[in-house]
Amino acid sequence: MWYLEFIAKAKQAGAFQVPWCPCMLFVRDTAGLLVGLLCSHVDDVLMAGSGAHYEEFKWRLFKKLRLKEASHNIFKCPKRKIERRPGGAILVSFEHLGNIKPIYITRKIRRQPNDRLTLDETSSLRSLIGELGWPTREGFPEFCYDVSDLQQRVPEATVSTMIRANSVLRDLQQRARKPALRYVRGDGSGRITVGLYNDASFDRHPRGGSQQGYIIVIGGKELAIKDEFYASPVAWSSTRIHRVVRSTLAAEAAALATGYDTAVYIRAILCFLLADWSGDWMADVAQIPQVTWTDCRSLLRFPPHGGLHAKREEDRVGHLRRAGIPGERLRRARVVQR
């Protein structure tokens, strides 16, 4: 496989592999500073870096590889375009969503919104939801809940479910006219902070189900001290809670646990790349501060294992709690519903 060949030749050229993220490699200069990053996916590779040491590494790597095509600042892969602007911002766009066709629904069928779907209509609905799933997972976190909710309603879907699926597709296609994601440069503080926002919906889904969701962003110092800041989204999800929960607090706690696990994984990668990795992952991860937001007051007041202590903030954020890991904060956020 070309992927295995690339990994081997990148290591020969001087790159190192992140142990728990095999597709990611990095380059350090003679002083031990990070100067380059590489990310591989099947037969595509994204590279970024600066400095003489990185340029020398890139020359050695390109000499070893058989490349079909190499582009600078603009990267096009199937159905997606990644562009780096002169100011340093990176934009991710999706160009195929206009080709997705809605389900054809006649006026006669529309007049019966509560009728169950036929086998052919159910098949069309599954197909449309499947086409919506990939772009929402890859670049449109604001539509993850809608697609997940539609997936859960397929077994007992009605005409109104088809109408809603078409509506989600229309909104997604309109949203895709602008870049899906925008990754910004740091705030100049030289600090990096991971932010996690989680939420849950208790007992509002078919068969007594509850929903959990989170989004994780990376920003600078402003993320930890201000209400408004620039940040880059790196991970998000909206899924059904697989275990049975009996209260809003239990649903919110399950959502927090799911998002927190992913945030710790991202912090571990950042620490391995940017800080001194000693092998004690609890102490190492603590070097990357994390801010966690929730809109559930009960979750703030509930003391998890290890204990939290309340503390008043001077700004407008509200209640602040510090967890056992230094530099980590759990706080309440005001959420504006769209």
Beta strands, then each sheet from edge to edge (+ up, - down):
strand 1: 16-18
strand 2: 21-28
strand 3: 34-41
strand 4: 44-49
strand 5: 74-77
strand 6: 80-84
strand 7: 90-94
strand 8: 181-183
strand 9: 193-205
strand 10: 209-219
strand 11: 231-240
strand 12: 290-294
strand 13: 309-312
strand 14: 319-322
strand 15: 328-332
sheet 1: 1+ 2- 3+ 4-
sheet 2: 5+ 6- 7+ 8-
sheet 3: 11+ 10- 9+ 12+ 15+ 14- 13+
end
